[in-house]
Amino acid sequence: MLRFLPVLLAILLIPALCIPTIGLAADVLSIEHVSGNAGDSNLPCFISATHDQAIEGFASGLQYDPAKLTLTSADFQGTAVSTLLSGADPDFAGFTIDNVTGTFLAGVIFEYGSLTDPPSSLPSSPTDQNPLLRMVFTIDANSLPQVIPVQFSDELGDPPVLNILSAGGASVSPQLIDGSVTINNLHRFYFGNLATSPGGNVNATVRYDHAADEIQGFQISLSYDNTILTLQEPATAHGWYSGLDLDSTFPGGPGAMGGIELFYPAMDADVAPGVGLATFSAIFDFLGPYGGQVLPPSNDQTLLRLEFGTLADPALLGTTTEIVFDGSYLLPSCPPNDPNCSAGPAVNYVIFDGLSIIPILENGVIEFLDQPGFKRGNTNSDPGVDLADALFIVNWLFADGPVPTCMDSADTNDDDGVDISDTIYLLNYLFVSGPPPPAPGPNSCGLDPSSDLLDCSLTGGC
């Protein structure tokens, strides 16, 4: 790390005492807005400038949050300065990096020149930004999703540093535009594509991406149009997630050995005119002795299964309705007439390291299409999914049996084809705790959320 040379800095950084100060509209120093993930290193962030005149150097002071960001280095890679000097470093570049206070000071003179050659300068660039300096940050590995300001600050250090451009021996006081480092949100709640026909059922599965962080629990709050959708509640709390990824990690339902220790679903089918509410709270390790139960990081984890019946109204064809991740209401956990009970907000968050993170929220959009619904795996189109459906595929493939009337239903593993693997997939589900057939699933009527060339001429068990 280079130290400032006091004489040079006195010339460069204290313009008010000895050389004129100029300020024009196009003279701007700006810090880039960049983003990265918690734990990322080598994150570049440039200081750039527009300037009405040619400049021979600059000085800058800025601040950042040292608890979240570490400034590991500063250099001229990828800058207009490096291009000007054909890849060489400036004749003077004084940097002071203080990751305790979160301050950075820089004083740069591109080239001193000589008696016969004037100093090198960057030509005027009043509209196009010239990158002047590259800072390289590391993001703290435990940082939560947030935006960290990186801000210019005058009169930092001793002697104090001003943010200026040097043009023809005069100091130019530019407009200062701060930047930031956005720590990305690696958590996402979403549904994927949903479709049904009016009067059919739709299976809406809450999915979760969190590629980096294990979590200790979650709260999910969903609203829906109760004039179009009717939520069909399972007989037990376990039914909300049985057979899903959440059940694989915490098997057996709430309270079971190794299961979720606190799982609380709370519904209000008429929380407001035209609004139904469904909320789910889960803490995986709630009771002592604490074993540190967590949901490990992964993408496309299936958390909750919501089954809705839909209004049998042909006017819905070609329209959509939404299942909304909604924080507008209170949890429906208090008896209506109990003045001593105070319900909390029904917001969406996950618990990471004892803190709450609000994930990216992508609502579920249900399309109403003029197509027959089906149950995945119901190959013979009777009311249920059972061993006969597995035999129906085998008979068609190898014993000249009847053709399935709904190929989408016979595509049990949803790989866009019907073959022996669909029989094996269905048998695994029925008899050895294999994964259930994908949406719309074996128990709910719905449309195929994936695009394929299979069709369904008659309803498959609906």
Stockholm file with secondary structure:
# STOCKHOLM 1.0

chainA/1-462         MLRFLPVLLAILLIPALCIPTIGLAADVLSIEHVSGNAGDSNLPCFISATHDQAIEGFASGLQYDPAKLTLTSADFQGTAVSTLLSGADPDFAGFTIDNVTGTFLAGVIFEYGSLTDPPSSLPSSPTDQNPLLRMVFTIDANSLPQVIPVQFSDELGDPPVLNILSAGGASVSPQLIDGSVTINNLHRFYFGNLATSPGGNVNATVRYDHAADEIQGFQISLSYDNTILTLQEPATAHGWYSGLDLDSTFPGGPGAMGGIELFYPAMDADVAPGVGLATFSAIFDFLGPYGGQVLPPSNDQTLLRLEFGTLADPALLGTTTEIVFDGSYLLPSCPPNDPNCSAGPAVNYVIFDGLSIIPILENGVIEFLDQPGFKRGNTNSDPGVDLADALFIVNWLFADGPVPTCMDSADTNDDDGVDISDTIYLLNYLFVSGPPPPAPGPNSCGLDPSSDLLDCSLTGGC
#=GR chainA/1-462 SS CCCCCHHHHHHHHCHHHHSCEECCTTCEEEECEEEECTTCCCEEEEEEEEESSCBSEEEEEEECCTTTEEEEEEECTTSHHHHHTTTCCCSEEEEEEETTTTEEEEEEESCCCCSSSCCCCBCCEEEEEEEEEEEEEEECTTCCSEEEEEEECTTBTTTTBCCEEEETTEEECCEEECEEEEECCCEEEECCCEEECTTCEEEEEEEEEESSCCBSEEEEEEEECTTTEEEECCSSGGGGTTTSHHHHHSTTSTTSTTSCSEEEEEEEEEEETTEEEEEEEEESSCSSSCCCCCBCCEEEEEEEEEEEEECCCGGGTTCEEEEEECCSSBCSCSCTTCTTCCCCBCCCEEEETTEEECCEECCEEEEECSSCCBCTTCTTCSSSCSHHHHHHHHHHHHSCCCCCSBHHHHCTTCSSSCSHHHHHHHHHHHHSCCCCCCTTTTTSCBCCSSCCSCCBSSCBCC
#=GC SS_cons         CCCCCHHHHHHHHCHHHHSCEECCTTCEEEECEEEECTTCCCEEEEEEEEESSCBSEEEEEEECCTTTEEEEEEECTTSHHHHHTTTCCCSEEEEEEETTTTEEEEEEESCCCCSSSCCCCBCCEEEEEEEEEEEEEEECTTCCSEEEEEEECTTBTTTTBCCEEEETTEEECCEEECEEEEECCCEEEECCCEEECTTCEEEEEEEEEESSCCBSEEEEEEEECTTTEEEECCSSGGGGTTTSHHHHHSTTSTTSTTSCSEEEEEEEEEEETTEEEEEEEEESSCSSSCCCCCBCCEEEEEEEEEEEEECCCGGGTTCEEEEEECCSSBCSCSCTTCTTCCCCBCCCEEEETTEEECCEECCEEEEECSSCCBCTTCTTCSSSCSHHHHHHHHHHHHSCCCCCSBHHHHCTTCSSSCSHHHHHHHHHHHHSCCCCCCTTTTTSCBCCSSCCSCCBSSCBCC
//
